[in-house]
Amino acid sequence: MLRSLVGSEMCIRDRVSTQSTGEPSTEMPSMGWADGMGVVPCWGASPALDMRNPHQDGSEESTKLLLCATGEPAHALKTVGAGRLRGEGGAVEVHVLERRPETLVRHVLLTSIAMDPSIPLRERTEIFLEVYGNTKLSERTVEYVQQHARAIVQVLIGDDTQSQLAEMLDTSLLKHKELDELLKVAKLWADGVEFRGEEYWDERLRQYYKARYDSRKNAADWDYHMKLKELGGTIVNPRHYIQWRLTGLAFEFGDKSYNKENFTLGCYAAGREKGRSVARYGYWGDVVNSPYLAHGITSGKEIFFKTRNNENMYSATDLSRYNAAKMLHAFMEGAEVEPPISQTGTVGDHSEIAGEKACEQISRNKPADSWPNMKLVLLLGEPEALLRRQRYLERFDAALVANASSSADWSTLVGTLGPRGYLVVETAKFVLDLRKEHKTEFLRRVYESARESSMQLLPMSEKAHQGKGAPQTGEAVAHVMFVKPTDPEVPCAGTIEIPVLDKPDELEQQEPSDAEAAEMPPKETDEEVMTVRSEGAPQSSGEIRHGNEVEWQIVQRLQSRFSKRPRELLLRVKMPGVKSVKALELETEQLRVLVKHDQDPTIDLDIPLPFPIDTDIGSAEFDSDKSVLSITMPVLQLEEEPKNSLLHLEKTGGAEPEGESEQDAEHVMVREQEMRGGMGMAIPSKLGQNIFLGGV
């Protein structure tokens, strides 16, 4: 999983900041994949999926599904719609688990729009996509969203118990405090809360591109041609994609004027400002992968991939509207429909093929038994903690986990699946900030976790009849699917062996073995670096353990942007049994620290330092309760030559932007990653250090 900062480092920094000899650094380290993907999901990073468990044969059998931190409502809508098309009459209970109330209310809002028969299918589809993926809305759409938000408020406070929305929504598993949080969000949306979309979007871009901000258009063009197209996204119009990357506007229909802010994309996230924990409002979602992935890149209708002079005639916007309309109609009516098809590709003539009349009709007085038989059960909290509760043991028939929440430990998640339960894991295929070898490493770790949890692999659908189809690379499929067997020793029907993938050669070169790492000196990086050693124990990482051995730890703090050299080192030495400094001898030299204790327990440490220090300045304190000695030592800085200074200014683009928005944003991104408590993308921690934006 990706965790760029260790929680103990943050605590150390807060504790000793008043002893620092220099000004505190405000620049936070890059979060790697999360810089572009964001920490708050607003849409999925893969095509919408029918999650119905293939091992459920009875058409009247009820189904319990779990969507784990996906931010994507289309999986539930498509599953229910596909089941109705197959004639399955069983109830579908969809448990939507999200970390934030705003994301959960967005699920409810988009589902409410999907089941609104008072407007034609065509208009409903366009509103659904606009709210789903645009930072800007038309004035009429904003009024429509506020109307639905008011309806959600009535359901949450209990005044509405008769509507279809009230019957569909289940808040029984929420605590009173969590329900109040949802109600607060819905009320703000009903009143049209202020959302400075352009400002928040630009803030995210500056946080992501940093010195490359002025070349953001070229970077977006590079990502499209060198990444998204290679992954099968040729139907995405490059002009539309680049416009979305720059402005957040993905879907435009007809002659609408998009001049109002889409406040449903805003949310609060935890961060730190001036040493205090704060909740920061803004946009913390995706600015790289795009909202076209769920509906706009796959289709069984070949006309959408028709080309002229090697350029597409249709666009992802056209395909998204087509697929979303079919999904919404199947969800509401349980029937197929042929929506209109627009042609807005690179060489499209902007004509339209008419659809069926059902797309323009309004369903008035819809019979009660014709509504979708679905319950939307809302869950709010951290997946790892929430799913440990006894009530979720073997509760679900199928679960879908977003790639950013697929941690290395599956024990809790697998425990929520019933026998022959069906687990879908979103791969990193469409995470554009990751290289091919990183995506394959992600897949390898998913396989390892599945093998350790005794899960069995289902093959890719196109090769299932051959008994083959195990993805071998990270870009082969957007999802991998597993089954929980009733007996781990007996293979389930249709499953195949989980392959053992080798770690990509590129990552083998990047990550030394444990034995090699023990012999290597601490590296200089863009982050604070911690080195932990103990007498008689191998090198490890993290905070000082609570054992009985003597251990020491070095933290490189306040790194210089020019030399990448820290301004100071913090050395912490844990000495169990030492309760006083009376018999303790401390001596500092430029490249080492000597610590001796002649009484029992006897201690004689010669600690090498990664950088030369100023021995005339520094401070030390001893915590007698924890037997920990903390030493702060300023690092001698290199002379800055004028030539190097100019080169540095050229690379960084000169002075930092005015204000604190970029700094605060990075605080929030880092803080949110830490708060996930291990539920992060299962990729090596080094993957965030060599992201290539390209084209600039």
Buried (B, 14 or more C-beta within 10 A) or exposed (E): BBBBBBEBBBEBBEEBEEBBBBEEBEBBBBBBBBBBBBBBBBBBBBBBBBBBBBBBEEEEEBBBBBBBBBBBBBBBBBBBBBBBBEEBBBBBBBBBBBBBBBBBBBBBBBBBBBBBBEBBBBBBBBBBBBBBBBBBBBEEBBEBBBEBBBBBBBBBEEEBEEEBBBBBBBBEBBEEEBBEBBBBBBBBBBEBBEBBBEEBBBBBBBBBBBEBBEBBBBBBBBBBBEBBBEBBBBBBBBEBBBBBBBBBBBBBBEEBEBEBBBBBBBBBBBBBEEEEEBEBBBBBBBBBBBBBBBBBBBBEEEEBBBBEEEEBBBBBBBBBBBBBBBBBBBBBBBEEBBBBBBBBBBBBEEEEEEBBEBBEEEBEEBEEEEBBBBBBBBBBBBBBEBBBEEEBEEBBBBBBBBBBBBBBBBEBBBBBBBEBBBBBBBBBBBBBBBBBBBBBBBBBBBBBBBBEBBBBBBBBEEEBEEEEBBBEBBBBBBBBBBBBBEEEEEEBEBBBEBEEBEBBEBBEEBBEEEEEEEEEEBEBBBBBBBBBBBEEEEBBEEBBEEEEEBBBBBBBBBBBEBBEBBBBBBBBBBBBEBEEBEEBEBEBEEEBBEBBBEEEEEBEBEBEBBBBBBBEEBBBEBEEEBBBBBBBBBBEBEEEEEEEEEEBEEEEBEEEBEEEBBBBBBBBBBBBBBBBEEBBBBBBBBBBBEBEBBBB
